[in-house]
Amino acid sequence: MREIVLDTETTGFEPSEGHRIVEIGAVELFNHLPTGRTFHVYLNPERPMPKEAFEVHGLGDDFLRDKPLFRQEAQNFLDFVGEAKLVIHNASFDMKFLNWELRTHGFPQLPNNQAIDTLMIARSRFPGSPASLDALCRRFGIDNSMREKHGALLDSEILAEVYLELIGGRQPDLVLAPASVTPRKDAVQEDSTWRPRPRPTPLAPRITATEAAAHEAFVAKMGDGAIWLKRG
């Protein structure tokens, strides 16, 4: 199963108001594991960079002036994506910009159902909790210390780790190679009775003190019969 974790940086919020993509970053996953293949490009938006956007990603007019235009990189981008699912945080934003650019320059658009929105997954799994990329990194203990400013490729790499946590983390029985690969007949057979052992040191809790307090208050309202008060 091939997936592309993707992020963009832009000059603003609405392509219909003249804002454009200035960076695309994407990393390839196969069976939920990074393959090492990436797509990354800076783009000349053919317009000045607003101060507010520059403060977010640090991409200014002087840096972008000699970069390619979107239409020059569009086919390379589409070839990299292919028919893979697109894993995007707040997918409606990036898809809106990508499809505006593709449509404007005469390229086929990306179907909205090709995108997997990690923001929606996070809100479904943790209702009422912060669901920004930084908040999810804190929840899952993912190092994002290099993320001083937004950058499409770095954010894609971080999002890939977040995505794997959101869907349950890497399981020990995941298929690590394409199904078409046939094992050698003389390959050593692994013990089918093997089972993963408990961690020698338990993982640190992933809930915050605020979340723990909210849970305790919720349980307290349920009275002495709450299942959380029972001990096995």
C-alpha positions in Angstrom: 0.0 0.0 0.0 1.6 3.3 -1.2 0.8 6.6 0.6 2.2 10.1 0.2 2.5 12.3 3.3 2.3 15.8 2.0 2.4 19.5 3.1 2.5 22.8 1.4 3.5 26.4 2.3 1.6 29.3 0.8 1.5 33.1 0.6 -1.9 33.2 2.4 -5.2 31.4 3.0 -7.2 31.7 -0.3 -6.1 31.0 -3.8 -9.2 32.9 -5.1 -7.7 36.0 -3.4 -4.4 35.7 -5.3 -2.4 33.6 -2.9 -0.2 30.9 -4.2 1.8 27.8 -3.2 5.5 28.5 -2.5 6.7 25.1 -1.3 5.6 21.4 -1.6 7.1 18.6 0.5 6.1 15.0 0.4 7.5 11.7 1.6 6.5 8.2 0.4 5.3 5.4 2.6 4.9 1.8 1.6 2.9 -0.4 4.0 3.2 2.4 6.5 7.0 2.5 6.4 9.1 5.4 4.8 10.8 4.3 1.6 13.3 7.2 1.5 11.7 8.7 -1.6 10.7 12.3 -1.3 9.4 15.2 -3.4 10.4 18.7 -2.5 10.3 22.0 -4.4 10.2 25.7 -3.7 8.1 27.7 -6.1 8.0 31.3 -7.3 4.5 32.6 -6.5 4.8 35.5 -9.0 3.6 37.9 -6.3 5.1 39.6 -3.2 5.2 37.6 0.0 3.0 39.0 2.8 4.7 39.8 6.1 2.3 37.5 8.0 3.2 34.5 5.8 6.9 35.2 5.9 6.8 35.1 9.7 5.3 31.6 9.5 7.7 29.9 7.0 10.5 32.4 6.4 10.3 32.1 2.6 10.9 35.6 1.2 10.8 37.3 -2.2 14.6 37.2 -2.7 14.8 33.5 -2.0 11.9 32.5 -4.2 12.6 34.9 -7.1 14.7 32.3 -9.1 12.7 29.3 -8.2 10.5 27.4 -10.8 6.9 28.2 -11.4 4.2 25.8 -10.4 3.4 24.9 -14.0 7.0 23.9 -14.5 6.9 21.3 -11.7 3.2 20.2 -11.9 3.8 17.1 -14.0 6.8 16.0 -11.8 4.5 16.4 -8.8 1.7 14.4 -10.4 4.1 11.7 -11.5 5.4 11.3 -7.9 1.9 11.2 -6.4 0.4 8.8 -8.9 -2.7 7.1 -7.5 -1.4 6.9 -3.9 -3.5 8.2 -1.0 -2.4 11.6 0.2 -1.9 12.0 4.0 -2.4 15.7 4.8 -3.0 17.6 8.0 -6.0 19.8 7.4 -6.4 18.3 3.9 -9.0 20.7 2.6 -6.5 23.6 2.8 -3.8 21.9 0.8 -6.1 20.3 -1.7 -7.8 23.6 -2.3 -4.5 25.2 -3.3 -3.1 22.2 -5.2 -6.3 21.8 -7.3 -6.5 25.6 -8.0 -3.0 25.6 -9.3 -3.5 22.3 -11.3 -6.8 23.5 -12.8 -5.4 27.0 -13.7 -2.5 25.5 -15.6 -4.4 22.8 -17.4 -3.4 19.8 -15.4 -5.8 17.1 -14.0 -7.0 17.8 -10.5 -6.6 15.5 -7.5 -9.9 13.9 -6.3 -10.7 15.0 -2.8 -11.3 11.4 -1.8 -7.7 10.7 -2.5 -6.8 12.6 0.6 -6.6 11.2 4.2 -7.1 14.1 6.7 -5.0 13.5 9.8 -6.6 16.5 11.5 -10.0 14.8 11.2 -8.6 11.6 12.5 -7.1 13.4 15.5 -10.3 15.2 16.3 -12.2 11.9 16.2 -9.7 10.1 18.4 -9.2 12.9 20.9 -12.4 15.0 20.9 -12.0 18.4 22.6 -8.1 18.1 22.7 -5.7 20.3 20.7 -5.1 18.7 17.3 -2.4 20.8 15.7 0.7 19.1 14.5 2.7 20.5 17.4 0.1 19.3 19.9 0.1 15.8 18.4 3.9 15.7 18.6 3.6 16.4 22.3 1.0 13.8 22.8 2.9 11.1 21.0 6.4 12.1 22.3 7.7 12.9 18.8 10.7 15.2 18.6 9.8 18.4 16.6 12.5 20.6 18.1 13.8 21.4 14.6 10.5 22.9 13.7 11.3 26.6 14.5 9.4 27.6 11.4 7.0 25.7 9.1 8.7 23.9 6.3 6.8 21.6 3.9 9.3 18.7 3.8 10.2 18.7 7.5 6.5 18.9 8.4 5.7 16.0 6.1 8.4 13.9 7.8 7.0 14.8 11.2 3.4 14.2 10.0 4.4 10.7 8.8 5.3 9.8 12.4 2.2 11.3 13.7 0.1 9.5 11.2 1.5 6.1 12.2 0.7 6.9 15.8 -2.9 8.0 14.9 -3.6 4.7 13.1 -2.2 2.6 15.9 1.5 2.7 15.5 3.8 0.2 13.7 2.7 -3.4 14.4 5.3 -6.2 14.6 3.4 -8.2 11.9 3.2 -5.5 9.3 4.2 -6.7 5.8 7.6 -5.1 5.1 7.8 -5.9 1.4 5.5 -5.9 -1.6 3.3 -8.9 -1.9 5.0 -9.8 -5.2 8.3 -10.6 -3.5 8.5 -14.4 -2.9 10.7 -15.7 -0.1 13.6 -18.0 -1.0 12.9 -21.7 -0.4 16.0 -22.0 1.7 15.1 -19.0 3.9 15.1 -19.7 7.6 11.6 -20.1 8.9 10.8 -18.0 12.0 9.2 -19.6 15.1 5.5 -19.2 14.7 5.1 -19.3 18.5 7.0 -16.1 19.1 5.1 -13.4 20.9 6.3 -9.8 21.7 7.4 -9.5 25.3 6.3 -6.7 27.7 8.5 -3.6 27.6 11.2 -3.7 30.4 10.3 0.0 31.1 6.7 1.1 30.6 6.2 4.0 28.2 5.5 7.4 29.8 1.8 8.4 29.9 0.6 10.2 26.8 -2.1 12.2 28.5 -1.6 15.6 30.0 -2.3 16.5 33.6 -5.3 18.6 32.4 -6.7 15.6 30.6 -6.2 13.3 33.6 -8.0 15.8 35.9 -10.9 16.1 33.4 -11.2 12.3 33.4 -11.3 12.1 37.2 -14.0 14.8 37.3 -16.0 12.9 34.7 -15.7 9.6 36.7 -16.6 11.3 39.9 -19.9 12.5 38.4 -20.9 8.8 37.7 -20.9 7.8 41.3 -19.4 4.7 43.0 -20.7 2.3 40.3 -18.3 3.7 37.6 -16.4 0.9 35.9 -13.1 3.0 36.2 -13.4 2.7 40.1 -13.4 -1.1 40.0 -10.2 -3.0 40.3 -9.6 -6.4 38.7 
